[in-house]
Every structure is written in C-alpha cells, then in structure tokens.
Amino acid sequence: MHATKVESLNTVQSRVTVTVPVETVMAAFTKVALKIQKKAKMNGFRPGKAPLPLIRKAYKESIQYEVSDALIRDTLHEALTQEKMYPIAPPFVDQATMPDEGTAYQFSAVVDLMPTLPIDDSIKHMAVAYTEFKTDEGSVEREVLAMAKRHAKKTPVAETESAQDHHWVTLSRMGSLQGQPLPHWDGKAFSVELGVDEIHPPELTAAIQGMKVGEEKTVDVTLPASFGDGDLAGKTLQFQVQVREIATLQIPTLDDEWAKDLHFTSLEDVREKISRELEAHVKKMTLDSIHEAMMSSISKKFTFEVPPSMVDRMIDQQIDDSRLPDAEKKTAKTNEDLRKSLRPDASRQIRNSLVLHEVSKREKLEVTEEELEKNFQEKFASLVNDHPTEEAKIRKYLESQKEGIRENLLIAKIMDVLLREAVITKSVKVL
C-alpha cells in the first residue's frame, strides 16, 4: 500500500505526496516490459521472442516513462480517495522523477479544492444601491427622434473639417488599464452625436471635439465608483480612439410617409412599437442594475480565495467571448501580462458565482422543467414575431441556449431571495 502525505498550500490548494512501495514499482516494470516484449522486433529473435532482460535494457527509457505514467495514474486517484479529497480540476504533477526498479517511487501533485464559503444569514441583509429606470411622456418622442437620426441621410464633411457639436462621428476605441488591453473593450466601431450624446463618458466625447478623420488620440476616462465591474470602478482607463467618419445629418420630417419608408403603417405605429420596446428596455435595465448592485455588494463582503484552475478557465472564457479575431485569441491566452490583468475580475466573477450557487443550495432553489419551457416559449414567440421567416433558426439557437436560460432563471430566483431582506437604496432615472 502506498504512503500519502498532504501539505496545505493555501485555503484552496494542497500538495499530495505519494510514495509507491518497491514491490508495486517492480510489478509495474515487469508488466510494461512484458507488453513491449510481445510487439518488439529485435535482430536475431522472432517477433515477441526477445529475452526480457534484453527488452528491459533496450527499451529502458520508454519503460520508465510508461511506468511513471501508470504509477501516477493508478495511485494518485486512490490517494485522493483515501484522504477524502475531491479535486475540481485534474491535479498538476509538480514533482516527479523517473522510477527505477528496486526502489520506491515518489511524486507529488498540487490539487485544487473547492473553497469553504463563509456564508451565513447576514447575506440576506446586505446593502444594495441600484437604479430604477422609467419612461415619461417624452421618452417615446425622444426615441422617435433618435430613430430618425439613425436612419437619416449622412453627408460626410470635408476632409479638412474637424468634429464639432451636432456632427455624427463614427470612431473605434481600444481600452486598456495600466498598459494592459481589455479584450471586452476592443476596437469595434460606434457612433456619437457630439454635444448630444449622454451615454458615453464626457471625457471621451469632449476629446473628439476638433479631431479630423483618420486622427488618433489617447483619452483617459475615469469610471464612476458605481461602475458595475467592481475591479474597474473608480479606475482610470486609457482609450485609443480613431475617428473613422464625420458627417452631418439630414433629419427627415417625422410623418406617416417617413414611417412607411421604414416599413411601418403610420407614425403612430412607430410610436406604439417604440413604447413596447422601451417598457421592455427599462425593465431589463433595472434588473441589470439590481444584478450589478448585488454583485458589487457580494464582492465587497466575500474575499475568499478561489482555485487557480477555475480562474484560468474563466480567463480563457473571457478571451473566447471577446471580439478579438480567432487567430489573436490563441496568442492572447498565452500572454501572461494580459492574464495577470484579467485575473482580479475573473476571481471576482467566480467568487460571486460560488456565493450565488451556495445560496441556491441553502434555499433549495431550482428551475423546474415547466418554468424553463415557459420561458423558452416566451423568448421563441418574441423572436419569431420580429423575424417571422427565421423560425427554424430561432428554435435551433434557443435550444442551444437552454442551459444558459436555466442558469439565468435560477439567478433571478436567487436575486429575489436576497432582495427580500436587503437594505435597499434606490434612485430613479428617466430615459
């Protein structure tokens, strides 16, 4: 029977050292040598008939590698079971030499373990500050005007002309923090109306003033303390912006004829559609604000360590989900400086996820098949209504997203539980 020694490295990692006895090592050598003997072709001997001592000598290194692999594979699992250790990822063998016949064999592996979560009933009384989004009588008209601007004819200004108020400016941006690029803020093009845009940071839109097509500029933008990503909130980011186009807008008269050009029956039809979409939009924005506020509160309350393997998988997922070209994603995954910059956010996301799922276990929350199917059908009906000719594609897409839908429904239930007794501070913003 092998001997096992466990050394705690931190709260989520242990090193397991296994010593395999001589008799087990010798048996493994014999087993591997016999297997090779059956297939070996050596001068002067028929296939499979070469003497075993000759096989051991001729294939020494191959036998050692195979014995090492077999001993680690067979004994590590037994050792972990014996010590009642349950890794959350394949153990990493960090110390091992080549085995020799006639001596015991020792190796060690680092094991990532699920952290013990310090959760008690205080999680139900966290302070949560979020924004409730609403519409007012002018919301629909403002969105009608915004729609008109999006569909208005754009006339590029002269190459020598610079960006000024009411110009429609299309630009790209690449975000970074302390010199490290942020994959989720890549160079995708977006447009702003100078002097009117209220969505993007004022430092960004102010910096665009006076720029010409093709010009680039680095802009420092300090994110608000209330920013949803706790690891970036209050930080100053650098954005490399490039102006791609500057244009003036020729906004049409907003009447039934304009509505028909956009394939609506009338201007009132446009207003009704926008009203429905705005109601759904403010509801989603409020839910997103609640979610971000809750995640921020959880991040401040819980700072336990998370296993490195989980963090690495999260970083890989973040890079896969970024808009980087596929060829660049592979390189990005091996960029240690980039991985280091992404590690705090990845750790925070994992901690939050572990806390939420621990709450779901404590509260015995689950999503029934009936609830999943109902939500699925609602999403399907909504998408088919907007894209009636794509029914088959929509169903196939939603089927591939079912587990994600189930996860979102479960998180919504967890949020409901946590909000019932949370100390809530709510602000209101009208769109």
N, C-alpha and C positions, 0 to 999 in steps of 0.2 A: 504494500500500500504506500502510495506517495505521501510525502510530508508537505504541509502547506503553512505558509506564513503570510499574514495580512498586515500591511502597513498603511495607515490612513494618511493620504497626501493633503486632503482638504475635505470640506463637507460633502463633496460630490465625486471624489476620486479616491481610489485605493490602489496600492500596488500589491499584487498577489505573487508571491514567490513559491514555485513548486519544485520540489526535489524528487526526482524519479529514481527508485531503487535500482541497484545493479542488475538484479535478475530480470526486471522489466525491460531495461535497456538491452540486455543481451538477447532476450526473446525477440525484441523488435529488430535487431540487426539480423538475426537468423531468418526471420520472416521475410524481410526485404531482400536479403541475399538469395533465398530460395526462389523468390518471384523473378528476380533478374536472371537467375540460372536457367530458368525454363525457356527464356527467349534469347539468351546470349549466344552469339556466334563467334567462336574463337578458333584460331588456326590449330589444326591437329585434333579437333574434337567435333563430333557430330553436334548439331544444334541441340541445346538443352542438356548436354552431357559433360560440360566442362566441370572440373572439380570445384567444390565450394570454396576451398582456401584460395584458389586462383581467382575465382569470381570476386571474393572479398578484397583481394589485392588490386585487381584490375579496375574495379568499379568503386573504390573506396570513397571518393568524394560524393559520388551520386548516392551511394548507400547512406552516407552520413546526412546529406540533405533530406532524403526521404524519411530516415529515422527521426530526425529532428522534427519534421513536419507532423509525422504520425504521433510522436510522443506529446507534442504541444496540443494537437487537435484532440487526442483521446483523454489526456489528463487534465487539461485546463477546465473543460466543462465539468468534469467530476469534482474538481477542487472548488469551483464556484458553487456547485450544488451543495457540497459538503459544508461550505461556510455560509450557506443561505444568502448568497449574493446574486442579485438579478440585474445584470448589465442592461443599459438602454441602447447600447451600440456594441458592435464587435470589439472585444478587448484588443488593445495595442501592445504587442510583444515588444518591450523596450530593452530587454537584456536576455541574450541567448548566445551560446557558443555552439560549435559543432560537437555532437556527442562522440564518445569513444567507448569501445567495448571494454568491459571490465571495470568501468567506473560509473558512479551515479551521475545523473544528468540534471542540471538545474537551469531554470529560466524564470523570468518574471514578466508580468503583463500589467499594464495600467487599465483599470476598469472604471468606466463612467457609470455613476449610480444616480438614480432619481433623488433629488433633494427632499428633505423633510420640510414641509411647508408650515411656517409658523402662523397658522390661521386660527382665529377664534371669533367669537361673536362681534368683536369690535369692527370687523369688516363691514357689518351692516350699518354702521353709524359714521361712515366716512363723510368728510366734507366734499360736496360736489358742486362746482360752479359751472353752469352751462348757459348757452344762448338759445332762446326760443325764437324761431323765425316765423314771421307772419306777413300777410299781404294787407294792403289797404286799397282804397278806391282808386288810387293812381297806379297801383302795381301793374295792372293789365296794360294800361296805356303806355307805361314806360317800357314794357316788354314788346309791345307792338312796334314802338319806335326803334327799339334795339333790333327787332327782326328786320325792319325796313332798312336799317343801316347795314345789316349783314348781307342783304340781297341788293343793296344799292350799287349802282354802277360806279366803279372806282377808276379814277383818272390819275395815272402816275404824274407826279410833279416833275419839273425839270431836274436834270442830274445835279445842277448847281444849287438847287433849293434845299434848305435844311428843314428838319421836322419842327413844326410849330403846333400850337393849340388847334384842335379840331382836325388835324391830319390823322389819317388812318395809317398806322405804322405796323408793318409786319417785321418781326425780328426773331432771332433764335437766341437761346441762352444756354450756358453751361454752368451749373452750380458747383461750388467746391467749398470745403471748410478747412482752413489752415493748409491750403495747398493740395488737399486730397479730394478728388472728384466725387460727386454724389450721383450714383447711377440713376436714381429716380428723379433727378433734375437734370436731364440731358438736353441736347440741343434741338428738341422739337420746336417747330415754328409756331408762333402765336401772334395775335394782333391786338393792338390797343388803340383807342381814340384819345389822343393827348388832350389833357385838360378836362376830360370827362370820365375816364376810366377810374373806377373805385375799387377794383378787385385786386390789382397788383400793388405791391409796396410803393409808396410815393417816392422813395429814393430811386427806384428803378425807372418810373415814368418821368421823373424830373431829369434824370441823367440823359434820357433820349432826346430831350429838347436840344435843338441845334445840331443834331447829328445828321449826316448825309448817307445816302445809300452806299453800302459797302463798308462803312466805317465800323470799327470795333471799339469797345470800351469795357474796362473792368469796373464794376459797380459794387460797393459794399452795401449790403442790406442787413439790418439788424432785425431779427424776427422778434415778435412780441413775446412777453413772458407767458402769455396764454396760448402760445402755439401748440397744436395738438401733439407734436413729437417732442416729448419731454427732454430728449437728449439734444435737441436743436433749439428749443425755446430759449429766447434771450441771447442766442449766439449770433455773431456777425458772419454772414456768408459772403462769398465773393461770386459774382455772376459775370461771366464773359459774354457780353451781348454784341450781336452784329445786326445792323439794320439791313433788311433784305428789300424792303419796298416802302415808299412813302407815297400816299395817294390822297386825293380829295374825294369826298362822297357826293354823289348827286342823288339826294333822297327824293323819291317819288311822292306824289300826292297819295295820302292814305285813304283810299276809297274802295268801292266794290271792284272796280276794274283792276286795281293793284292786287287785290285779294285773289281775283280769278287768274292773274298771271302766275300766282303761286299755287294754283290748283285748289283753291278754296271756292266755295259757292258765293261768299259775300264777306265783307269786312266783319260783320257780326259773327260769322263762322270762325274767323281768325281769333276774335276775342274769346269765344267760348272754348276753343281748343287751348289757347294760352292760359285761360283761367284754370282749366283742369290740370294742365301741366304744372302751373305754379303751385297749386294746392299740394300736388304730389311732391314737388320740389322742396317746399318749405317743410313739409313733414319729414322728408329724408334728411334735410339739413339739420333739423332739430334733433333727430335721432342720432345723426353723426356727431353733433355737438355733445350730446349726452354721453355717447360712447367714448369720445376723446377725453371728456372731463373725467369719466370714471377710470379710464386707463391711466390718466395723469395722477389721479389720487392713489391708485393701486401702486404705480411706480414709486411714488414718494413713501408709501407705507412699507413696501416689501423690497428689500435689497439683498435677498439671499443669493448665494452662488448658484450658477446653473452649469451643467456639464458642458465641457468644451465641444464635444461631438455634436450636441444639439445646436450650439452657437454656429459651428461650421456649416451645418446643414441649412440653418436659417440664412446665413450669408450667401451660400450658393443659390438659395431660392430667390433672394433679393436681386442677385445679379441676373438670374434667369428671367425674372419678371421685369427687368429694366428694358429700356428701348435700345440698348446697345446692339449693334449688329452681331449676329451669331458668332462671327469669326473673332470679334473682340471680347465676347463673353468668356470664352475659354481662357484667353490671356488674363482677363480681369480676375478670374478665380484664383490665379497663381500670383497675383500682385499682393505681396504681404503688406505693403503700406495701405493699400485700399482695404484689405480685410481688417486691418487694425482700426481704420477709421469707421468701419461698419459694425465692429464688434459691440460697442456700447448699445446701439439701437437694437441689434439682434438679441442681445442679452435681455434688454428691457421687454421686447416683444415676447420672448419665451417665458420670462417670469410672469407677465400678465396672463398669458395663455394658461400656464400651470395653475395660477391662482383661480382663474375663472372655472377651470375644469374641476378643481378641488371643491369649489362652491357647489357646482352642479352635482357632485357626488354626495356632499353633505346634505344638500336639499332634495336629493333623489329626483333631479330634473332630467327629463328625457323628451325627445321628439317622437311622437307616435307616427306610424305609417300613414294614418289618416291625415294628420297635420301636414306631413310632408307632401302628400298627394294634393291636398287642397291648395297649398302654396304653389306647388308646381303648376297646377291648372290655372291659377290666377295669373302667374307670370306668362304662361303659354298664351292665354287669351289676350292679354295686353299686348304682347309682341306680335301676335298674328293680326290683331286689329290695326297695328301700324304697318305691318308688312304682310298683307294677305296672300301674296304669291310665294312666300318663303316658308310655308307651314312645315314641310318635311325637314328643312334645315334647322328651323327653330326647335322642333321637337328633339332632333338629334343633339343639338347643342345643349339644351336643358337637361337631357338625360345624362350627358357627360358631366354636368354640374351638380348633380343631385346631392352628392356628399357635401359639397360646399353650401348648398341650400340648407341641408340639415344642420350643419355647423352654425350658420347664421341664425337659424331659428332657435337653436339651443342658447346661443349667446344672448339673443333677445330675451329669453326667459330668465337667464341669469341676471341681466340688467334690471329686469322688473323686480326681482327679489331684492337686489342691492339698493334700488331706489326707494323701496317702500319705507325704509327707516333711515335713509341717508339724510344728512344735514345739507339741504339744498339752497343754493343761491342762484337765482335765475335772472337773467337780463333778457330784454326783448329787442329784436332788430326787425325792422320792416324792410322788405325788399321792394 
